[in-house]
Amino acid sequence: MLNNKTILVTGGTGSFGKCFTKYVLKNYQPKKIIIYSRDEFKQWMMANEFKEYADKLRFFIGDVRDLARMKRAFVGVDYVIHAAAMKQVPACEYNPNEAIKTNIEGAQNVIEAALDSDSVKKVVALSTDKAVNPVNLYGGTKLVSDKLFIAANAYAGEKDINFSIVRYGNVAGSRGSVIPFFHSVIKEGGTKLPITDYRMTRFWISLTQGVELVIKALEEAKGGETFISKIPSFKITDLAEAMLPGCEKPEVGIREGEKLHEIMVTVEDSMTTYEYEKHFIVYPQMVWNHRQKPDLSGKKVEQGFSYSSDNNTEWLTVEEIRELLKTVELEK
């Protein structure tokens, strides 16, 4: 599907963008991958990292806040992956206007540029568990972003274009998540791993799994769907035990804007959620064009169903976590 296609990734120098680029170049023959971001140094670093693929990569300095620049970047593009965002919870709380400009107005600019393009066929936006029942500004802005991308299908008209969403939580080993924090404590000789709350659970997803879900959305989306992977859960206390066996685990209290569990599908969403072999799809409650008919080959979930890291049916043991940790590359 991606062979001989031009793909643009906003925020493409981030961990997802680099993993997506590597995955696509290894498994497909794209015509071109455009990395759209505002940090010239990160682009230079990525260009060096991928120099053997220089003929396939293009680096485009630009900000999602700049609609005119984005329209220029979208010329000739077939598929857009929107990964650019302000993601750090404290940064969003202290700089709410900036978070709104990037996460909401930036999302609207992606939509406008795609709708005005003569070439873009599919747009997939990355979401987060924090957009579900949000308790912080980052989650609030991503909720609005999700709604914008779903509603964008109402403006497609007869154009061959659709917009969909991929949702997952913290990626194992990503900056700001608990694994690198525990790793730094252990590296410095610490014997205690602080736990914010003994009840806390999380989903386990790798960057590659996140990329594969985006590819699935590109292949299958008709417009307005939210794709969610079926992945195992783990207890934070078990993660600490896997990383430093027998360590003390003092409970230090939950942080501002933090949730006990990652929620992917709410009870309210259950009315339009279907289950497939390896994923769920939350279909939009409103249908705006004739192409946007759901694939009903899946199994409709029961009313009242929800999918969160604490009510999951698949759980990782301490040993399984320990094995998975061997595959985690910590973000620098």
C-alpha positions in Angstrom: 0.0 0.0 0.0 2.9 2.4 0.8 4.9 1.5 -2.3 5.5 4.4 -4.6 3.6 6.7 -2.2 4.8 10.0 -0.7 4.2 10.1 3.1 4.6 13.2 5.3 5.1 12.9 9.1 4.6 15.9 11.2 6.9 16.0 14.2 8.8 13.4 12.3 12.1 13.7 14.2 10.5 12.3 17.3 10.7 8.7 18.5 7.6 7.7 16.6 8.7 9.4 13.4 12.1 7.7 13.4 10.6 4.3 14.1 7.9 4.8 11.4 10.5 5.9 8.9 12.8 2.9 9.6 9.8 0.5 9.5 8.5 1.8 6.2 11.9 1.9 4.5 12.5 -1.6 5.6 9.2 -3.1 4.6 8.0 -1.0 1.6 9.3 1.0 -1.3 7.9 4.5 -0.7 8.5 7.2 -3.3 9.4 9.7 -0.6 9.1 10.3 3.2 8.9 13.9 4.2 9.9 14.8 7.7 8.1 18.0 8.7 9.3 19.6 12.0 10.7 22.8 13.4 14.0 21.7 14.9 16.8 21.9 12.3 19.3 20.2 14.6 17.1 17.1 15.1 16.6 17.0 11.3 20.3 17.1 10.8 20.8 14.3 13.3 18.1 12.2 11.7 19.5 12.8 8.2 22.8 11.4 9.4 21.1 8.5 11.0 19.3 7.6 7.8 22.0 8.8 5.3 21.8 5.4 3.4 18.2 6.3 2.5 19.0 9.9 1.5 17.3 9.5 -1.9 14.0 8.6 -0.2 14.0 11.2 2.6 13.2 14.9 2.5 13.5 17.3 5.5 11.0 20.2 5.6 11.5 22.9 8.3 8.1 24.1 9.4 5.6 24.4 12.3 2.1 22.9 12.4 1.0 26.4 13.6 2.0 27.8 10.1 -0.9 26.9 7.7 0.8 28.5 4.7 4.0 26.5 5.2 2.0 23.3 5.8 0.1 23.8 2.5 3.4 24.1 0.7 4.7 20.9 2.4 1.5 18.9 1.4 2.0 19.4 -2.3 2.2 15.9 -3.9 1.7 14.1 -0.6 -0.4 10.9 -0.6 -0.6 10.1 3.2 -0.1 12.3 6.3 0.8 11.0 9.7 0.2 13.7 12.4 2.6 13.1 15.3 3.5 16.6 16.2 2.3 17.7 19.6 3.3 19.3 22.9 3.2 16.1 25.1 4.8 16.9 28.4 2.0 17.4 31.0 3.8 20.0 33.2 4.9 22.0 30.1 1.3 22.1 28.9 0.0 23.2 32.4 2.5 26.0 32.6 2.1 27.1 29.0 -1.6 26.5 28.2 -1.8 28.9 25.3 1.2 27.3 23.6 -0.3 23.8 24.1 -3.6 25.1 22.5 -1.7 26.6 19.5 0.2 23.4 18.8 -2.2 20.6 19.8 -5.5 22.2 18.7 -4.8 25.0 16.2 -2.0 22.8 14.7 -4.4 19.9 14.3 -6.9 22.2 12.5 -4.1 23.4 10.2 -3.2 19.8 9.3 -6.9 19.3 8.4 -7.2 22.5 6.4 -4.0 21.7 4.5 -5.1 18.2 3.7 -8.6 19.2 2.6 -7.1 21.9 0.3 -4.6 19.5 -1.2 -5.2 17.9 -4.5 -3.2 14.8 -3.6 -3.7 13.8 0.1 -5.9 10.6 0.4 -5.5 9.6 4.1 -4.6 11.4 7.3 -3.9 9.4 10.5 -3.5 11.4 13.7 -1.8 10.0 16.8 -3.9 10.2 20.0 -3.2 9.3 23.6 -5.0 7.6 26.5 -4.8 11.0 28.2 -7.5 12.3 25.8 -9.9 9.9 27.4 -11.7 11.4 30.4 -8.9 14.0 30.5 -7.6 15.3 33.9 -4.9 17.6 32.5 -4.5 20.2 29.8 -2.5 17.9 27.5 -5.3 15.4 27.6 -7.9 18.1 27.1 -6.1 19.5 24.0 -5.7 16.0 22.5 -9.4 15.3 23.1 -10.3 18.4 21.1 -7.7 17.4 18.4 -9.3 13.9 18.2 -12.8 15.5 17.7 -11.5 17.8 15.0 -10.0 14.9 13.0 -13.1 12.9 13.3 -15.3 15.8 12.2 -13.0 16.6 9.3 -14.6 13.8 7.4 -17.7 15.9 7.2 -15.9 18.3 5.0 -14.4 15.8 2.6 -17.5 15.9 0.3 -16.7 13.9 -2.9 -13.0 14.2 -2.4 -11.2 10.9 -2.0 -9.8 11.6 1.5 -10.4 10.4 5.0 -9.2 11.1 8.5 -8.7 8.6 11.3 -7.1 8.3 14.7 -4.7 5.8 16.4 -4.7 5.8 20.2 -2.2 4.3 22.6 -0.6 5.2 26.0 3.0 5.7 27.1 5.4 3.7 24.9 7.8 1.5 26.8 11.0 3.4 27.3 9.7 6.7 26.1 10.9 10.0 27.7 9.0 10.9 30.8 7.7 7.4 31.4 8.6 5.2 34.4 11.1 2.8 32.8 13.8 5.4 32.1 13.2 6.9 35.5 13.7 3.6 37.3 16.7 2.9 35.1 18.4 6.2 36.1 17.8 5.4 39.8 19.3 1.9 39.4 22.2 3.3 37.4 23.1 5.7 40.2 23.2 2.9 42.7 19.7 3.4 44.2 18.1 0.5 46.2 14.6 1.9 46.4 12.2 2.5 43.5 9.5 5.0 44.4 5.9 4.0 43.4 3.4 6.8 43.1 0.5 4.5 44.0 0.6 0.7 44.6 -2.6 0.3 42.6 -1.2 1.9 39.4 -1.4 -0.1 36.2 -0.3 0.6 32.6 -0.5 -0.9 29.1 2.7 -2.3 27.5 3.2 -1.2 23.9 6.4 -0.8 21.9 7.1 1.8 19.3 7.0 -0.8 16.6 3.5 -1.9 17.7 2.4 1.7 17.5 3.8 2.0 14.0 2.0 -1.2 12.9 -1.3 0.2 14.2 -0.8 3.3 12.1 -0.1 1.2 9.1 -3.4 -0.7 9.8 -5.3 2.5 10.0 -3.8 3.7 6.6 -4.9 0.4 5.1 -8.3 0.1 6.5 -9.7 3.5 7.6 -12.8 4.8 5.8 -13.1 7.9 8.0 -13.6 8.8 11.6 -12.4 5.6 13.2 -10.3 5.4 16.4 -7.9 2.3 16.3 -6.8 0.8 19.6 -4.4 -2.1 19.9 -5.1 -5.1 22.2 -2.0 -5.2 24.4 -1.1 -6.6 27.8 -1.3 -4.7 31.1 1.2 -4.6 34.0 1.4 -3.4 37.5 3.9 -0.7 38.3 5.0 -2.7 41.4 5.7 -5.7 39.1 7.8 -3.5 36.8 9.9 -2.3 39.8 10.4 -5.9 40.9 11.4 -6.9 37.3 14.0 -4.1 37.1 15.4 -4.4 40.6 14.5 -7.6 42.3 13.8 -7.4 46.0 14.0 -3.6 46.1 12.1 -1.4 48.5 9.1 0.2 46.9 8.1 3.3 48.9 4.7 4.7 48.0 5.2 8.5 47.4 1.8 9.7 46.1 0.3 10.3 42.7 1.6 13.2 40.7 -0.5 16.1 39.5 -2.3 15.3 36.2 -1.5 11.6 36.6 -4.0 8.7 36.4 -4.1 5.4 38.2 -4.9 3.5 35.0 -4.7 4.1 31.2 -8.2 4.1 29.7 -8.6 3.5 25.9 -12.3 2.8 25.5 -14.9 4.3 27.8 -18.3 2.9 28.7 -19.9 5.7 26.6 -17.8 4.6 23.6 -19.0 1.0 23.9 -22.1 1.7 21.8 -20.0 2.1 18.7 -17.0 -0.1 19.5 -16.2 -3.3 17.6 -13.6 -5.9 18.6 -11.2 -7.5 16.1 -8.5 -10.1 16.5 -5.7 -7.8 17.6 -7.5 -4.4 18.0 -10.6 -2.4 18.8 -12.2 0.2 16.6 -14.3 3.0 18.0 -16.5 4.1 15.1 -17.8 7.7 15.0 -21.4 8.2 16.3 -22.1 10.4 13.3 -21.7 9.5 9.6 -20.9 12.3 7.3 -20.4 10.8 3.8 -21.4 7.6 1.9 -17.9 6.1 2.1 -17.8 6.2 5.8 -19.6 2.9 6.5 -18.1 0.8 9.3 -16.6 -2.6 8.6 -19.0 -4.8 10.6 -16.9 -7.9 10.3 -15.8 -7.4 13.9 -17.7 -8.3 17.0 -19.8 -5.6 18.6 -18.7 -5.2 22.3 -21.4 -5.4 25.0 -23.0 -2.2 26.2 -21.1 -1.0 29.2 -17.8 -2.4 28.0 -14.7 -0.5 28.7 -11.0 -1.1 28.0 -8.5 0.1 30.5 -5.2 -1.2 31.9 -6.9 -2.3 35.2 -9.7 -4.3 33.6 -7.7 -6.0 30.9 -7.8 -9.8 30.5 -4.1 -10.1 29.5 -1.4 -9.4 32.2 2.3 -9.5 32.1 4.1 -11.4 34.9 7.4 -10.2 36.5 9.4 -12.6 34.3 7.6 -11.6 31.1 8.3 -7.9 32.0 11.9 -8.7 32.6 12.2 -10.4 29.1 10.4 -7.5 27.4 12.8 -5.0 29.1 15.6 -6.5 27.1 14.0 -5.2 23.9 13.4 -1.7 25.2 15.6 1.1 23.8 15.5 4.1 26.1 15.0 7.4 24.4 17.9 9.8 24.7 
